[in-house]
Amino acid sequence: MVMKVFLLGASKSEAATSVEGAAGTRRREPDSPAEKGFGSPRSTAPQPQRPRRPRRQPRWAWASCCGDGRREEGGGQDSEPLRDASAFGTVDQASGGNRVASPKFCGMRMGLEPGGAPPSVEAFPSAPIGEEFPESWASLLDFVNDERALCADLRHVLKDTRGPKDPVTMLRFLRARSGDVQKAAAMYRNARSWHEGNGWEHGFRTGQIDDELHRRFDAYWKPIGLLGRDREGRPVLWDRIGTSETGNDLPIDFLKKHEVYTMTRLQQAMEELSVADGRPHMYFTVVVDLAGLGVKHMNRRSLSEYQQLVRIDEDLYPEMVKRVIVVNAPRIFDTIWSIVKYFFDEGTRAKIQIAGKTRPEVALAPFLESKWIPQALGGDLHVGSGGCDSAYCEPFIIGATPVSDDLRQSIWRAHG
């Protein structure tokens, strides 16, 4: 696949974009206890805080998980690699899929400082955070100008539409449509109709969908990892898209479903982090490493698949990305970017910063402390102990590898 900068939805406006005076929008005071979480620009009364959901006790697990973290299944030549089977449970086990999560989604459990025991890979809670969003958290969001009142208006417009309507969700869709409540409501309705039409997101959250193939595919794609914090305390998502393979030949329906699976797990990780920190996390910073990107990524099929996956993220998962920093960009990147940049909304493109020939650690320094930059990119971050030796903090930030024949055949049998 072509460079995924970035398959997570962003908006048509930056977080600081003014939305005052959105056309066709009438402000009003929230008229229900649920809506009062948004408050009003003129309201300063303190709001009661709901009890925090207690964080589950972590199940620290660590054994032989560094390096490339693979071992063969069944000993055959075509056996697919299993990452960290002894420590985290085999990624292709047919049962128990909701008891463990891929390590690449679990890095934020490390806490505020690197080091110590590696993060747990216990499964995420199934219930969306919106079902128990503390009202006091709304005051911690970075509302700009009239956004708080506009979010209340958006929630009111959507009162008969099923789906989460917590302040973070409302603010994401509002910003994705530059503060226009009616356009944001239309976007939200289209997203909910799509989700309810296939049931993938709900099924992956609740375990009602068998995610065995997706857990196996996690070891190959996407080459990402959620680990560390930027200087503003937001989580950091690392994307090693330059390592991606282009000859996997998989059905597009499976790739779309896996994109929803990936976004669902990332959302769950963000929700869990919000509970742990006692404040809502709406955005993450993305670092895209293009080392390995080349001519092989420029083929018509990859471009077509990439465009379809981009639209899933742009249209269904808006405003999760604060900024995208691209490092190790090869010369061919300019050619590839001249094609794929039009797959994204204008607001997404505005968030992308390309480092060029600047060393990664220098390009990242304004946004990340060295302690949160992997050694592979010139920083100090190294996960694990007891003989672990992964400059890229694997398996918490993985690289892509060719999909095994066994897994490819299993995917085609299920989705061909």
Secondary structure, 3 states (H helix, E strand, C coil): CCCCCCCCCCCCCCCCCCCCCCCCCCCCCCCCCCHHHCCCCCCCCCCCCCCCCCCCCCCCCCCCCCCCCCCCCCCCCCCCCCCCHHHHCCCCCCCCCCCECCHHHCHHHHCCCCCCCCCCCECCCCCCHHHHCCHHHHHHCCCCCCHHHHHHHHHHHCCCCCCCCCHHHHHHHHHHCCCCHHHHHHHHHHHHHHHHHHCHHHHHHHCCCCCHHHHHHCCCCCCEEEEEECCCCCEEEEECHHHCCCCCCCCHHHHHHHHHHHHHHHHHHHHHHHHHHCCCCCCEEEEEECCCCCHHHCCHHHHHHHHHHHHHHHHHCCCCEEEEEEECCCCCHHHHHHHHHHHCCHHHHHCEEECCCCCHHHHHCCCCCHHHCEHHHCCCECCCCCCCCCCCCCCCCCCCCCCCHHHHHHHHHHHC
